[in-house]
Amino acid sequence: MRKKNDINREPEDIGEVVPKQSCDYEEKDGLVTVLYIEENPSFIDRTFFRKFVKKPHRVELDEIGSFIWKKIDGNLTVNEITALAEEHFAEKIEPAKERVQLFINQMFRTKLIKLFRKTY
């Protein structure tokens, strides 16, 4: 069931939306590995790879991706996360706005996060 604030497609102005993680993750040595189970496995996967269907897929993030992932808590907007990333990584993340928005969009398209409108 969709909540009133849920966003179901990529918003044009992603800076003012609030991302929230929608799957589990592990952290080791400061780096994050996102764990997710595919919602609709294919017929082939269900038939021939049954024991692997419920096994989580793993997405290993780099230092910047791990930092951003840990900030995706349902409280901060994308613009606020971008400002924190710029402050933390300085020129290493430039152009910060584009990189953070690309990361958020990729996570949203693959359903690893959900996006919400900011409520005031």
N, C-alpha and C positions, 0 to 999 in steps of 0.2 A: 504494500500500500504506500502510495506516494504522499509525502507530507506537503503542506502548502508551500514551504520554502524550498523544496527540492528543485533542482534544475536537471532536466533530462537530456539536454543537448548542450554543446559547447556555447557558452555565452559570448557575445561580441566583446563586451568589456569585462574581461576575466579578472581585472584588478580588484574589483569590489566584491567578489564572491568569496565565500568561506569554504575551503576544502576540508574534508574529514576522511580519515582512513576508513576503508571498508573491508580490510582483511588484516590478518596477523602478520607479525614480523619478528625476526630474531636480530639481535645486535651482538657483534663480536668485534672487539678492538675498535670500537667507534663506527664501524661500518654496518649498514643495515642490509638484511636479506628479507625481501618481502615474500610472504608465503600466501598462495591463493589456490583455490580449487576451481577448476573450470566448471562453470554453471551448466553448460549444455554440451557435453562431449559428443563427438560424432558417433554415428552408428558403428563405424569400424573400431573406434576406441572402446566403445561399450562392449562390443562383441569379442574382439581379439585381445584387448588389453585391460580386461575387467579389473584386475587387481591393482592397476595403476591409475584408474579413473578417480578414485578418492584420495590418491596421494597428492599432496600439495606441490604445485609448481614453485620454483624458486627464482626470484629476480634479485640479483646482487647489485647493489648500488655503490657508486663511488663516494668519495668524501663529500662532494657538494650535494649529490642526490640524497645521501644519508642525512645530512644537515636539514635539508628541505623536508624530507619525509617526517623527521621528528617534530617539525613545526606544524605539520598538517594534523591539527588536533580538534578542529571544529570551532576554534575560538578566534584565530587570526585570519584576516583577509589575505589574498594573494599579494596585494601591495605591501602589507605589513611584513609578510614573509620575505618579500624581495628586499625590503629595507634592512631586515636582520641579516640576510645573506650578504648584502653589500657591505654592511658593517663588519661582519665576521671574515669575509674572504677578500675584501677590497678589490684590487684589479684582477685577481685570479678568476673572478666570476663575470667579468665584463664581457659583453653587455648583459648585466644582471637581469633587467626586466624581461628581455627576450628569452634568456635561458630558463628563468624560473617559470615563466608562462608556458614555454614549450614542455617542460617537465610536468607541470600540472595538467596540461592538455593530454599528454601521453598517458599519464596515470588515470585520467578520467575516461579516455577512450577505451582503455583496457579494463575499466571497471574496478580498479584498485582503490579509487577514492570516489567520494560523492561530493557534489558541489551544492551549496546552499546560498540563498540570498541573505545578506547581512540584515539582521533585525535590530532596530534601534529602540 
